[in-house]
Structure formats: C-alpha cells, structure tokens
Amino acid sequence: MKVIRNLSQWTQEVQATINGNEDEYEQRGMWGRFMDQLLTLATTPDVQHDLLVEVLGTLANMTPLDLPRAYPWKKYIKEYDLTSFISKLLVPGMAQHDIVLEVVMLVGAMLGDATCVSLIASSDIIRYLHELWRDKADDAEIQLQLLFTFHRMLCHEQTREELLYSTRAVVSILSCVDSRNASIRDTCEACLSLILEHDRKEDGSPGELGMKVIERRFAAHNAEWLEHMDREDMTGDLNGNLNGNFNSGAGGFYGGGGGGGMGGRERDRRYGSWNDDDGEGKYGGG
C-alpha cells in the first residue's frame, strides 16, 4: 500500500508542474478505476490502523483530474457517506494523530472539487475541524494542514460562510500571523487576504472580521514600534507625575493631579493613527 501511496504522490507532483494545463496531464483519470476499492478499504469497520493511514494518504493525493470525468467527489461522498465517516474520525479521542492528519488533508483534497462544497458545508466537518484546532494548537503539522484546508474553504461561498460566521476560526487563524514557522505564516496570510476580500459591508469597507484582520496585521508588523511607544508613554507618565509632585502642591505625586506625561486619550490616538477616517490604513485593503 505504501507503493500505491507513493505513486499517488507522484501523479500529484506531475500535476503541479503543468501549470493548470489539463491537456498535458497524461495520467488523467488513471486513479478512477481504483477509487471504489480504496474507499471500500477506508470505510471497512476495524480496518488495520497502518493500512487506513496509507489508504487515507492515497485518497488525500487525489485531484479532480484523477477521478472519472462523470464521477466527481460529490458522488463518492454520497455513495460512501464520507461526511459521516470523516466526522467520526475527527471526534476528539476517536482516532490517532496520524489518521487525523490524513483526514484533514483528505478534506482539503475534496474541496479542490467544487461539486462537493455544499455537502461539506452542511455537515459537521467544519465544526470538528475547528475543535481539532483548539485541541492541537501546539502541533505545527496539524496546524499547517488545517490552515491549508481553511484556505480552500474560504475559496467557496458556502464553506466560507460556515467557517467565518459559525465558528471562531478567524481568531484561530489570526493567532498564526507571527508564527515562527514560515509555512504557517504564509498560509495564514493567504487565508487573511481572502477574509479581508470577502468580509465587506455594502459600501465596500471592511466588515467586523475584516477590521480584525487589519488590526492584527498592523500589530504584528509594527510590534517593535508599538512596544517602543508603550515604553515612551510609561516614561512620559512617570516624568509627568514626578513634575506634578514638586510643582503642583496638593495635586502632586500622591495627589492624583498634575502629570504632564502622555495621557490615555493621547495614547489611544497614537495607536489609532494608522487608521484614517476612511477606514483604510496600512493594511486597509479595498
């Protein structure tokens, strides 16, 4: 089974080299004749763990060009009740780490086929994937594959609506803006760009989620400047209070008055200065 999985990896890599020119993919439909066997193996009760890992990994390498022209993922999902099968494996504690990882990748592969988007959007899969994020927040491999799958969900309206407005996935994605892992950061940025593009008000300005993206990006890209401003504010407040202690009598250091440093309103203005009246700042989009 490992050899078969390696072959599926090879055909996937071949497709990555043809730059979307389907006519150049000479192996088109090659895997179609084996899909029923692979799915039967995967969904067989009590299938051996190692075999299931390899079968799921092989299926996760399938693209729409590998399937029969008249039999897209949508039909396989219905025939084998794959939404229930996947949801079961995503239940916390139901499957081991390597199987869960392959399931996440399989969902991402399915979302490469627009025909199955509505089936995934109407299932529990999106909710389980976000719960998985919370359980595996410290696992970089799982996190990266979840981001890739989220990105594919954001490309389709039905799954995008579920992901953005029925879960707190945006908060999870935002937490990766300053990740030390470059691949995670890049995939995170790709997700945020789609969120900012689609979460818009009627007048075209960023919506609530879009504004969160703008604010988080600003904070991440200007972290050093903001830290410097915080230190400057604290120094200014301290100097102002000391001056008030010596110069303003009863309103001195312990009196709560005086204080020539930068006040809260001025500090708020400074943090808000990147966002102009039109709602667009350094990362305003639109």
C-alpha positions as CSV (number, residue, x, y, z in Angstrom):
1,M,0.0,0.0,0.0
2,K,3.0,2.3,0.6
3,V,4.0,1.9,-3.1
4,I,0.5,2.8,-4.2
5,R,0.6,5.9,-2.0
6,N,3.9,6.9,-3.4
7,L,2.5,6.6,-6.9
8,S,-0.4,8.9,-6.0
9,Q,2.1,11.4,-4.6
10,W,4.0,11.2,-7.9
11,T,0.9,11.9,-10.0
12,Q,0.0,14.8,-7.7
13,E,3.5,16.3,-8.3
14,V,3.2,15.8,-12.0
15,Q,0.0,18.0,-11.9
16,A,1.9,20.7,-10.0
17,T,4.3,21.0,-13.0
18,I,1.7,21.5,-15.7
19,N,0.5,24.9,-14.5
20,G,-3.1,24.2,-14.9
21,N,-2.9,22.9,-18.5
22,E,-5.0,19.8,-18.1
23,D,-4.2,18.5,-21.6
24,E,-0.6,17.9,-20.5
25,Y,-1.6,15.6,-17.7
26,E,-1.3,12.2,-19.5
27,Q,-2.4,10.3,-16.4
28,R,-5.8,11.9,-16.2
29,G,-8.4,9.6,-14.8
30,M,-5.8,6.9,-14.1
31,W,-7.0,6.5,-10.5
32,G,-10.7,6.4,-11.3
33,R,-10.8,2.6,-11.6
34,F,-9.3,2.2,-8.2
35,M,-11.5,4.7,-6.2
36,D,-14.1,2.2,-5.2
37,Q,-11.5,-0.3,-3.9
38,L,-9.7,2.5,-1.9
39,L,-12.9,3.8,-0.4
40,T,-14.2,0.4,0.5
41,L,-10.9,-0.3,2.3
42,A,-11.0,3.0,4.1
43,T,-14.6,2.6,5.3
44,T,-14.4,-1.1,6.3
45,P,-15.0,-1.5,10.0
46,D,-12.0,-2.5,12.1
47,V,-9.6,-1.9,9.2
48,Q,-6.0,-2.1,10.4
49,H,-4.5,1.2,11.6
50,D,-1.4,1.2,9.3
51,L,-3.5,0.3,6.3
52,L,-6.0,3.0,7.0
53,V,-3.2,5.6,7.2
54,E,-1.9,4.6,3.8
55,V,-5.3,4.5,2.2
56,L,-6.3,7.9,3.5
57,G,-3.0,9.3,2.4
58,T,-3.5,8.0,-1.1
59,L,-7.1,9.4,-1.3
60,A,-5.7,12.7,0.0
61,N,-3.5,12.9,-3.1
62,M,-6.4,12.6,-5.5
63,T,-7.4,15.7,-7.5
64,P,-10.4,16.1,-9.7
65,L,-8.3,15.2,-12.7
66,D,-7.6,11.8,-11.2
67,L,-11.2,10.9,-10.9
68,P,-13.5,9.7,-13.7
69,R,-15.0,12.7,-15.6
70,A,-18.5,11.7,-14.8
71,Y,-17.9,10.8,-11.2
72,P,-16.6,13.7,-9.1
73,W,-16.0,13.7,-5.3
74,K,-19.7,14.6,-4.7
75,K,-20.8,11.2,-5.9
76,Y,-18.3,9.3,-3.9
77,I,-19.2,11.3,-0.8
78,K,-22.8,10.4,-1.2
79,E,-22.3,6.8,-2.1
80,Y,-19.9,6.0,0.8
81,D,-21.4,8.6,3.3
82,L,-18.0,10.1,3.6
83,T,-19.2,13.2,5.6
84,S,-20.2,10.9,8.5
85,F,-17.1,8.8,8.1
86,I,-14.8,11.9,8.3
87,S,-16.8,13.4,11.1
88,K,-16.5,10.3,13.2
89,L,-12.7,10.2,12.8
90,L,-12.5,13.9,13.8
91,V,-14.3,13.4,17.1
92,P,-11.7,14.1,19.8
93,G,-10.1,10.8,21.0
94,M,-11.6,8.7,18.3
95,A,-8.6,8.3,16.0
96,Q,-4.8,8.5,16.5
97,H,-2.8,11.6,15.4
98,D,-1.6,10.2,12.0
99,I,-5.1,9.3,10.9
100,V,-6.4,12.6,12.0
101,L,-3.7,14.4,9.9
102,E,-4.6,12.3,6.8
103,V,-8.3,13.1,7.3
104,V,-7.6,16.8,7.4
105,M,-5.6,16.5,4.2
106,L,-8.4,14.5,2.6
107,V,-11.0,17.2,3.3
108,G,-8.6,19.7,1.7
109,A,-8.3,17.5,-1.3
110,M,-12.1,17.1,-1.6
111,L,-12.5,20.9,-1.5
112,G,-10.5,21.1,-4.7
113,D,-13.7,19.9,-6.3
114,A,-16.4,22.5,-6.2
115,T,-19.1,19.9,-6.6
116,C,-18.8,18.7,-3.0
117,V,-18.7,22.1,-1.3
118,S,-22.4,22.1,-0.3
119,L,-22.1,18.6,1.2
120,I,-19.2,19.6,3.4
121,A,-20.8,23.0,4.4
122,S,-24.0,21.3,5.6
123,S,-22.1,18.6,7.6
124,D,-20.4,18.8,11.0
125,I,-16.9,18.6,9.4
126,I,-16.2,22.4,9.6
127,R,-17.1,22.5,13.3
128,Y,-15.0,19.4,14.1
129,L,-12.0,20.8,12.2
130,H,-12.1,24.0,14.3
131,E,-12.4,22.0,17.5
132,L,-9.4,20.0,16.3
133,W,-7.5,23.3,16.0
134,R,-8.2,24.1,19.7
135,D,-7.1,20.6,20.7
136,K,-3.9,20.5,18.6
137,A,-2.9,24.2,18.8
138,D,0.7,23.2,19.7
139,D,1.0,20.8,16.7
140,A,2.6,22.6,13.8
141,E,1.9,19.9,11.3
142,I,-1.8,19.7,12.1
143,Q,-2.0,23.5,12.2
144,L,-0.4,23.9,8.8
145,Q,-2.8,21.3,7.2
146,L,-5.8,22.9,8.9
147,L,-4.8,26.3,7.5
148,F,-4.5,24.9,4.0
149,T,-7.9,23.3,4.4
150,F,-9.4,26.5,5.8
151,H,-7.9,28.4,2.8
152,R,-9.8,26.1,0.4
153,M,-13.0,26.6,2.4
154,L,-12.6,30.3,2.1
155,C,-12.5,30.0,-1.7
156,H,-16.1,28.8,-1.8
157,E,-19.1,30.8,-0.6
158,Q,-20.9,28.1,1.3
159,T,-18.0,26.7,3.3
160,R,-16.7,30.3,3.8
161,E,-19.9,31.4,5.4
162,E,-19.9,28.4,7.8
163,L,-16.2,28.9,8.7
164,L,-16.4,32.6,9.3
165,Y,-19.7,33.0,10.9
166,S,-20.5,29.7,12.6
167,T,-17.1,29.1,14.3
168,R,-14.3,31.3,15.8
169,A,-11.9,30.1,13.2
170,V,-10.9,33.7,12.3
171,V,-9.5,34.2,15.9
172,S,-7.5,30.9,15.4
173,I,-6.1,32.0,12.1
174,L,-5.1,35.4,13.4
175,S,-3.1,33.7,16.1
176,C,-0.7,32.5,13.4
177,V,0.2,35.9,12.0
178,D,3.5,36.0,13.8
179,S,4.2,32.2,13.9
180,R,7.9,31.2,13.9
181,N,7.0,28.7,11.1
182,A,7.3,30.4,7.7
183,S,4.9,28.0,6.0
184,I,2.3,28.6,8.7
185,R,2.8,32.4,8.4
186,D,2.4,32.3,4.6
187,T,-0.7,30.1,4.6
188,C,-2.2,32.3,7.4
189,E,-1.6,35.4,5.3
190,A,-3.3,33.8,2.3
191,C,-6.3,33.0,4.5
192,L,-6.4,36.5,5.9
193,S,-6.3,38.0,2.4
194,L,-9.4,36.0,1.5
195,I,-11.2,37.0,4.7
196,L,-10.4,40.7,4.0
197,E,-11.6,40.3,0.4
198,H,-14.9,38.8,1.2
199,D,-15.9,40.3,4.6
200,R,-17.2,43.6,3.3
201,K,-20.0,46.0,4.1
202,E,-22.4,47.2,1.4
203,D,-20.3,50.3,0.9
204,G,-17.2,48.1,0.2
205,S,-15.5,48.9,3.5
206,P,-14.1,46.1,5.7
207,G,-16.6,44.3,7.9
208,E,-16.1,43.4,11.5
209,L,-13.9,40.4,10.7
210,G,-12.0,42.4,8.1
211,M,-11.2,45.0,10.6
212,K,-9.9,42.4,13.0
213,V,-7.6,41.2,10.2
214,I,-6.3,44.8,9.6
215,E,-5.7,45.4,13.3
216,R,-3.9,42.2,13.9
217,R,-1.7,42.6,10.8
218,F,-0.8,46.1,11.9
219,A,0.1,44.9,15.4
220,A,2.2,42.1,14.1
221,H,4.1,44.1,11.5
222,N,4.6,47.0,13.9
223,A,5.2,45.1,17.1
224,E,8.6,46.8,17.8
225,W,7.2,50.3,17.2
226,L,4.2,49.7,19.4
227,E,6.5,48.3,22.2
228,H,8.7,51.4,21.9
229,M,5.6,53.7,22.1
230,D,4.5,51.8,25.2
231,R,7.8,52.4,26.9
232,E,7.8,56.1,25.8
233,D,4.3,56.5,27.3
234,M,5.3,54.9,30.6
235,T,8.3,57.2,30.8
236,G,6.2,60.2,30.0
237,D,3.6,59.4,32.6
238,L,6.3,58.8,35.2
239,N,8.1,62.1,34.5
240,G,4.8,64.0,34.5
241,N,3.8,62.6,37.9
242,L,7.2,63.4,39.3
243,N,6.9,67.0,38.0
244,G,3.5,67.3,39.4
245,N,4.7,66.1,42.8
246,F,7.2,69.0,43.0
247,N,5.3,71.7,41.2
248,S,1.6,71.3,41.9
249,G,1.3,71.1,45.6
250,A,-1.7,69.0,46.7
251,G,-2.1,67.7,43.1
252,G,1.4,66.1,43.3
253,F,2.7,62.6,43.0
254,Y,0.2,61.1,45.5
255,G,-2.5,63.6,44.9
256,G,-3.7,62.2,41.6
257,G,-3.4,65.6,39.8
258,G,-0.7,67.0,37.6
259,G,1.0,64.6,35.4
260,G,2.4,66.1,32.2
261,G,3.0,62.8,30.5
262,M,1.1,61.3,27.6
263,G,-2.5,60.6,28.8
264,G,-4.7,57.7,27.9
265,R,-6.6,59.7,25.2
266,E,-3.3,60.7,23.5
267,R,-2.1,57.1,23.7
268,D,-5.3,55.9,22.1
269,R,-4.9,58.4,19.4
270,R,-1.4,57.2,18.7
271,Y,-2.5,53.6,18.3
272,G,-5.3,54.6,16.2
273,S,-3.4,57.0,13.9
274,W,-2.8,54.3,11.3
275,N,-6.5,54.1,10.6
276,D,-7.7,57.1,8.7
277,D,-11.2,58.4,8.6
278,D,-12.0,56.3,5.5
279,G,-11.2,53.1,7.5
280,E,-8.2,52.3,5.4
281,G,-4.7,52.2,6.9
282,K,-1.5,50.5,6.0
283,Y,-3.4,47.2,5.5
284,G,-6.8,48.7,4.8
285,G,-7.4,46.8,1.6
286,G,-10.3,47.9,-0.6
